[in-house]
Structure formats: structure tokens, C-alpha cells
Amino acid sequence: MTLDVRLFPCLTDNYGLLVRDPQTGVIATIDTPDAEAILADLEASGWGRLDMILNTHWHPDHTQGNARLKSETGCEIVGPEEVRKVAPLDRVIRGGDTVMLGEVFLEVSDAPGHTLGHIVYRAADEGQAFVGDVLFPLGCGRLFEGTPEQMWASLQVLAAWPDETVIWSAHEYTAANARFAMSVDKRTQMSDHAASLFAARMAGQPTVPTTLASEKAFNPFLRVTSAAEFAVLRAAKDSFSG
């Protein structure tokens, strides 16, 4: 069994993600950056329903479609407690919980750093994960609420997954991330990898999803070996203007 995933652009640089269990037809959206775009892609897909919203964190560009989608589809809204400060939420989940998408088990892990209550979802049997703003191709989320130590620990949770895990991120930040990565990693393999990503973007292609193996090989935030190194690197990225 393999999850069906539809990726489509929303807002300025967000991605919408619709996920379907092909055995039961049950469908979820990962976050709700743009209700109009999500409804349009649902119609284009022919899937014909929306059963669940799976929020990763509270930021408005991940929750602002909750109310409309709930109103128009009757879907259940599932996510961390912090979502309630900005949007409706039906069921609170946290690390260690499991969400059933039809017959697919989604493991929930706490991943604070970008926000304090950020969570991620992994369909271990399917080898796919939905990580919101924790990990991006060649990058990671900014620390709006958490500490470097928290984000470092969260990245280590993801890094422990199998290398073949497919990583679905919530934004298209790869070109900027690649420029920074090349500034701190002078390997030929790094520049070759970045060139392939730049070419994809020039062709209008998404760089999401990535794989954990690729990120372990090239993502500077997964190549450092301590929280202290991570803190220095994250600060450097925050001030990078290349």
C-alpha cells in the first residue's frame, strides 16, 4: 500500500499537501495555508472528499484555512494544542500519539524549535513523513519560539528515521537554502547537488519532496554534530544575504 500525495503551490512559497489512503479513500490535508487552493485541488483530483486536517503548528500560514474547510466539508481538525490560539481544533494530539488515516498509521512526534508545540507526522510503513517547518531541502525552520537545543533535538528525531524516508516539507525555500549551503560546504558534490536543484526551480519544478538520505548527505543542519554547532550555523543562516 502506498499513500497518494498531491503537492501544489499556495500563497507565496507554501505548499498544499493532500494525502489519501488508497485502500479506504480517506483524505487529509497537511495544514491549511489556503482554503481556496485546497478546495480547488480537491476538485481537480476527483477525490471528492476531505475527512481530516492535520495541523503541524499554529502559524497562520498553516492554519488559516481551518475554519472554512471545516465549514464546507465537515472534516475533523487534528493538531497540537497551540493551534487553538488562532484557529479551530477538534482533537489535540502530541508526540507518542497515533492518527489513523483510513488504514494508515501516522506516528506523531514532538518537534519543537520553530514553535514550541510543533509536531510532525510519519507513515512509517509507507516510508513518508510530513514535517511542516522543521526540515526543508538543505535547510531547517527558523527558531521563532524555541531554542537551538530544542531544534537540534527535533532534527535528531527525524535523522533517526530510515534513510529512504520521503520528506514532505511545507515551503519552497530550496534556492536560498542552497546558496547558504554552498557557502559553508565547498565539496564538489554539494555544488553539483545545488546545481540540480537550481535547474529544477528554473524549470518551474518543486524541490519537495526530498529524502532523508539526501538531507543527511547535503543539509548543513543535519551534518553538524552538536547543538552548539547547530546554534552557530542557524545564526549564520539568519544573517546570510548571499
N, C-alpha and C positions, 0 to 999 in steps of 0.2 A: 504494500500500500504506500502511495506517495501523495503527500499533500499537494493540492493545486494552489499556486500562489500567483496573484496578479499584482504587478507593480506599476504605478502610474504617478506622474508628477502632480504636485499640489502646491499652492501658494508660490513662494519664490524659489525655495530649494528643498521643500519637504517631498517625501514620497508617501503616497497612499498604498496600503497593503491589504488586499483581500485574500483570505485563506479559506480553503474549502476542504473538508473531509470527503473524498470522492465516494466513500462507501455509504455515507448517510446523507450527503448533500448539505450538511450543516456548515454555515458560513460565518466567519468573524472578520471584522476589520481590526487591524492593529492600529490603535489610536484613531483620532478623528480630526485631522488637520483641516479638512474642507468637506463639509457635508454634501455640498452640491456635486463636487467631483466624485465623491464616493458613490452617491446615488447614480450618477451618470455611468460610472464604470460598472456598477451592479447591473444596470440595464444593458450595457454593451456586452457584458459577459454572458447574458442569458441565464444566469444562475437563479435569478428570480426571488431571492430572499436575503434577509440579514438577520441572523439569530443572536449575534453577540458582538459587543465592543470589548476589546481587550486593551485597556489603557496601560501604558508603561510608567507614566509620571504625570504631574499636574500641569505642566506648562500649557498655555492656551493653544499653541500650535499643535498640540496633541490631544486636546480635549474640547475644543470649541464647537465641534460638531456633535457632541454627545446628545444634547437636548433635542436637536432637530431629528437626528436619526432615531432616537427613542420614540419620538412622537410619530414619525412616519412609518416605522417598521415594527415597533413594539419589542425591539431587541433588548436583551439583558446587558447591562453595563457592569463590567467587572474590572477591578483595578485596585491600586493601593489607596489607603485611607486619604492620602494627601490630595487626591483628585477632588474630594468633596469641597475643598475651599474655593473651587472655581466652576465646577460642573456637576451634574447629577451622577450618582453612582449607586448601583443596586446591591452589589456584593463586594465586600472587602476581601482581598487576598494578600498574602505576604509570602516571603521565602519559605519553602518547605511545603507549600500547598500544591495541589494539582488541579488543573482545569481540564475538563473533558470537552473537546471539540468533536462532537459526534463520537466516534470510536477511538480518537487520537488523544493520548495523554500529553498534556502540556505541563512540564515541570516549571514551577515558579521559583526564581532565585532573587533574593535581595541584591541590589547593585547600587548602593548609594554613592554619591560623589557629585554627579551632575545636579541632582536634587537628593534630599535626604531619604525620600521614600521610593526612589526609582526601583522598578523590578524589571526582570527580563523573563521571557518565555522560551522554553526549549522542548521541541518534539524529539526526544532522544531516539526513539525507534525510527524516526524519519530522517534523522541527521540534519535538522533545520532548527534555527533559533532566530528569535525576533527580539532585538536588543535595544530598540529605541535610540537614545542618545548616549549610550555607554561607549560603544565601539563603532568606528567608521573605517572604511578603507584608508589605511595609512594614518588614522587619527583616532582621537577619543573625545568625549564630551568635555566641555568647559566645566569648571568647578563653580557653579553658581551658589551652591549651598554647602556642599560637603568639603572635606579636607583631602589633601593629596593622599594621605594614608588610606582614607576610605575608598577613593577611586582606584588606587593601586590594588587594594584587596579585592575590589569588584572585578578588575581586569584579570586578576589571578583566578577567580572563579570561572570566568569564561575561558581562560587559557588552559584550564584543566579538562575541557571538553575534548572529544576526539578531533584530530586534525582535519578530518574530512567534513566537519560540521559546516553547513552553509549558513552564513551570517547575513541576515536581512537588517539593514540599518534604516534610519528614518529620514536621512538627509543626503543630498548630493553635495558633499564638501571635498570631493577627492582631489580636484585640481589644486586647490590651495594646500591641502594636506600633503600632496606630492611635492610641491615646491619646498615646503618645510622639511620633509623627509630627506630630500636630496641635499639640503644644507647641512644635515647632521650625519648623513650616511653617504660616503663617497664611493661606495662599491659600484663597479660596472653593472652588476646585477640590479642594483637599485635604480640606476638611471635607465636601464632597459625596461624595467617594470613600469617606472613612471611614464616612459615614452608610450607604452602600450595603453596606459590609462588616459594620457592626453589625447591620443588618437581616437579612443572611444568617445571621449567627450566632444572632440571636433566633429565626429560623425553623428552627434546627437544621441549617442547610446548611453544608457546608465552604467555606472560602475558598481552598482548594487544589484545582486548580492556579491559578496566575496566569500572566501573560505577561511577558516581559522588557520589552516596551514600557510596560506599566503600571508596572512597578517603576522603570524609568528616569524615568517621569513623577512618581512619588509616593514612592518609597522613599528616605528621607533618606540612607541609607548608599550609595546609588548617585548621589546628587545632589551630594555633596561632591566636591571636585576635587583632593585630595591626601591622602597617608597621614597627615599631621599633622592635617588637619581630621577625618579619619576617627577618629583616636585620641581626639580631644576628644569627638566625638559618641558613640563607643562607651562612653566613661567616663560620659558624661551618661546614657545609656540604662541602664547598670548601676546607677546610683544613683537612677533615676527611680521615683517612687512614686505617680504620678498615676493 
